[in-house]
Amino acid sequence: MTYEEAHEAVMRLAEDLTARSQAKLPSERELAARLQMSRTTVRKVLADLEERGIVRRVQGRAGGAFLTGVDTSVKGPEQVHTQGIRRKVHRSLNRVSGVPEMLKSQGFRSGTRVIAAALEPPLPEVAAFLGLRPGDLAASILRLRFADGDSLSLERMYVSSLRFPALIESDLQGSMYELFEARFGASVGRVEETIEAAPAPSQVAGLLGCSEGDPLLKLTRRAYDLEGVPLEYSLDLFRSDRTRLTVQTSNPAHRVRSEATEVTNGTTEGPFTRP
């Protein structure tokens, strides 16, 4: 990652934080991890922004880098009118792609934090979909996704530990679909997704950097391989203030295949709030 790319990513993050009246930037270490760049590069970018008067850096335990000219008293819907409309990530429901590919195509810098990866007894609906028998374990992976250093989504993925042995010992920072294909020879052929509107519980809100009760987009995904065999069961929570869903449909008479989308109301209780 070049210095210019790093500078642009941090500036986009600054714009997003300003839009919701948040003055403090993540720490250097956290910012480097989210943007997947070196701390040296982050330090140089912040030094440049400080010299230009965009940020001020404070030393000490309560210190850090703060955006200047941000009115932190503005909260709620008023932010849209006072700060403008923030750039959102477009999540297309018409094509199968991983988050890194999706973000890169839209000019965002992607980042991933693996929160947990373990073998565990699957939830009943997960076991039924993946064809797991009593006693079989699922590989469960919980990851936090970032776009330009700002939290975007929290995802919980389940796959069969029999089909993907030692998966949790792999590098889980990048695209799981690319990992499935490169290491296990498994490619995704078809995906079914259900979309629900749900409030953020406290534990999820803490991870996503939003407030408890804020609206989230909950995507339940069932993926199949090229032979139609169930491959993956996932639950993704996207921040609604950072995400815009898009879908294309066409007249069946044109013989163009379209995707069906179910939109309901729901909750985020379950695998995201389990210990």
C-alpha positions, 0 to 999 in steps of 0.5 A: 500500500502506497503512502498516497493510498493510505492518505486517501483511506484515512481522509475518507475515514475522517469524512465518515467520522465527521458525518456522525460527529465523532472526533476521535480517530482510532489509535495508531495500532488499531488504525494500522490493523484496520487498514492493513498498513504499517504503523510507520505509514499511519504515523506519517499520515497523521503527522501530515494531517496535523500539520495541515490542521485537520487533526490534533494529537494529544499525549497521555492516557486519554490522548490520541488523534482528534479531528478538528472542527467536529461538533460532537454535540450533534447527534441522531438524524440531525447529522444528515442535515448538518454534515451531509450524506456519507458515502455508503458501501453498495452490497449487490444481491445479484452476484457472489463476491467476498467483502474484500473484492466488493470494497476494492471495486468501490475504492474502499480499503478493506480490513479484517479482525478475526475475533474467534475461530473454533470448532463447536457443536452447530446450531440445529439449523446449521447442522440441518443445512450442512448435513452434519450428524450428531457429534459432528462439529462445525468450524465457526469463524467470527470476523469484524470487517472494516471499510476505510478503517471504519467498522462495516459488518460483523460476520459469523460463518459456519462450515463443516469441519469434516469438509474443511479440516484445519480451516481455523488454522489458516490465515482468515484475514482475506476472502474465505471463498478464495481460501476454499478454492485455493486450499480445498478445491471448493467453489461457490456456485449459488447463494441464497440470502435472506435480509432482515432489519434488526436492532443492535444488541449491546455486545454487537453494538460495542464491536461495530462501534454503533449504539445499542438499538441502532438499525442493522441489516442482518443477512442469512446466507446459505451457499452451495458449491458447483454441484449444489452441495451445501457449503456455508451457512453464515449470518452477517450484520451490516451497519445500515448507516454504511450499507446500501443494498442493490438488486437488479430484476428483469422481465421473465420474458427476456429470459434473464435470470434474476435473484429473489430477495426476502425482506423481513423484520428480525432480531440479532440474538443468537450466534453473535451474542453467544459467549 
